[in-house]
């Protein structure tokens, strides 16, 4: 069986076609509605430059660009960026970049969307990313981290699930261990077995407040879903943080 080491798991799993097959039905309409709601709340004018951190294949970058924003999408996955580059225009660019390291440009807003945080092997890299976002922001810029509400997720964790997509049957196991939420994904393709393990640190609002304090950034707003409802620790599905 081909099993991936959980250290830097995202570097290999995100580069496989199977990742995109499994998650191909993620809510595009909900995501686009969230982008419209978020950019309206932030009062971002058309033409404002947005950095999309951990952009994957660029669907949110493309959506934001279609809304009239100038967008740079970056991701660690070379395969995802190679795919996204087919959509490049004068106002939409993509590049391979580690989000722990400041991008050499400043933006009106920096978005880190849909739980694209907390993957790192080293705790310090979470803080490094927040510090990098601070350096990437213009004087009046907005940082946004859209994370899961770990308390809610753990409380409602589905231990096992079977999902068949494009003829591939994914067996999914979820569990919590040592402060991380794990998702073990096993399947076969052409008689070859695979197992990938996703691991995300179960960060809470309190954890992010500590990062923000250490990075000298100010938390301005905290929302609990994509409609920007107030955050409630027990019942909110998301933890959406807006800071500067």
C-alpha positions, 0 to 999 in steps of 0.5 A: 500500500502506498501511504503518505507520511503526515509530515508535509502531507499537503505537498503530496496529496494536493498534487494528486488528481485524486484530491481534486476528484474527491472534492470536486463537488464542493459548493461553488455557488456558496463559495461565490456568494461568500466572496461577494458578501465578503468583498462587499463587507470589506468595501473593496472597490473594483480593481482592488488587488487581492492575494489568494493564499493557498489558491489551489486550482484557482477557482476562488481567484477566478471568481474574484477576478470575474467580480472585477478585482485584480488577483494573485493566486499562490499555492505550494502545489506546482500541479495546481498552479500549472492548471490555474495558469491557463486562466491567467489574464492581465489582472489574474496571475498565479505562482508557486509560493510558500505562504509562510514566506511574505510574497514580495508585493502588498495588497488591499486584501489577503484571503486565506480561504476554506481551512487552508491553514494549520497544516504545518508540521512546525507550530512556528509556521502558523505564526510565520504565516500570520506575520507574512500576511501582515507584511503583504497588506497595504496600510489599510488592507484587510487580512482574512482567515477562513478556518473551521470552528474546531470545537463544532467540528470535533463535537460533530465528527463523523468517524467513518464515511464511504464516498464514490466519485468518478468510479473511485470508492473513497473510504474516509476515517476521521479522528482527533489525536494530539490536538490535530483533526485527522482524515485518513483517505483510502482507495484503489485505482487500477488495482493500486491501493492508496492512503493519504492522511490529512492533518489540520491543527484544531486551532480555536479562536483563542489560538488565533488571538495569540498568533495575532498578538504575537504578530502585532495584528488587530482582530477586527471582526469574527464571523461564524458562517459564510453569511457573516453571522456572529461567531458562536463557539458551540454552534458555528460551523466556521471561524472567519477572522478579519484583521489588519 
